[in-house]
């Protein structure tokens, strides 16, 4: 599969007769996102706008974008394969999207070009359109339905159609228009990952998310997200940035296998998981969700498991097991020591009911001060059980 992503910069040169010098409006296609499962079904991106210098003004806009019909189909507005939403209001600038076929916010110019019209409204008593910021801001968001994810996007601004269609203010005289258009920097990359399998299951009383890839292109790594509802809010619980097991293979055409142990999954709860692959440009492609019921089994013996991840930065999770007994609970002590045997932090000291438990060490001592990089030892004492694990903090 190939990645549907592009970044295009459009420069509209504006000659202001009153100012005596030229200015540029810069349009950029940014923040591409693939979503909707594996393979992805939706491609989204932002159209950004900025001025090259302070005091660059603009008014009504008419933007044309060409696209690959093999990827998205033809006449995307008429076929409801596109949706346009206005971005956050630019400071001091009031605007609205104009109509659009089937309420999409876009109009078809021909089978492979759509247009978006922006209406400017005067803000207070200003004589001209408000000045643009000199850093990119979102003008609107485009969502396209993917017909064939093996294709490339082919997205680019249509400079010929846009020439003379951008206005400094609300007037329609020739002197109100930007006289020229130039396009450049058209990118069209491949999908970073072809996912072979994704599943969540229980292994040795632990929830494990595992997946494999058939191929990878520019794959930086993976992120794991979790929710208690299939269509709920998914929280990021692990990332390639702090878990070396989730680092991608870059470019690969051989089978690669990955897994993540959710040490914080509570027994008796149904969880939903998504993973996202992240490419070298920071583009995320989501896969899933898949679900699993966390086990309610009780352990037979005390156990202290190796912290995860290890090495770690800035935090790590400790998993330990407490079996049932006549008293119904056991006193547990978890204490962290440095390599000199000096106590650093009491992670837990008290009674625990039988079950699988976790604690998180954020790398601080008992005073809340962040500790230095190095080797630390976690010692667990419970009844007659004593166990020690080595932990490595890297910064």
Secondary structure, DSSP 8 states (H G I E B T S, - for coil): --------EEEEEEEETTTTEEEEEEEEEEEEEEESSSS--EEEEEEEEEESSTT-B---EEEEEE--HHHH-SSTTTTT-EEEEE-S--TT-EEEE---GGGSS-EEEETTEEEEEEEEE--TT-SS--B--SS-EEEEEEEEE-S-TTS----EE-HHHHTT--BSSS--SGGGB--EEEEE-------SEEEEEEEEEEETTEEEEEEEEEEEEEEEEEEEEEESSTTS--EEEEETTT-GGGEEEEEE-S-EEEEEEETT--TT-EEEEEEEEEETT--EEEEEEEEEE------SS-EE---BSSSBSS-EEEEEEE---TTSEEEEEEEEEETTS-EEEEEEEEEEESEEEEEEE-SB-TTS-B--SEEEEEEEEETTEEEEEEEEE--
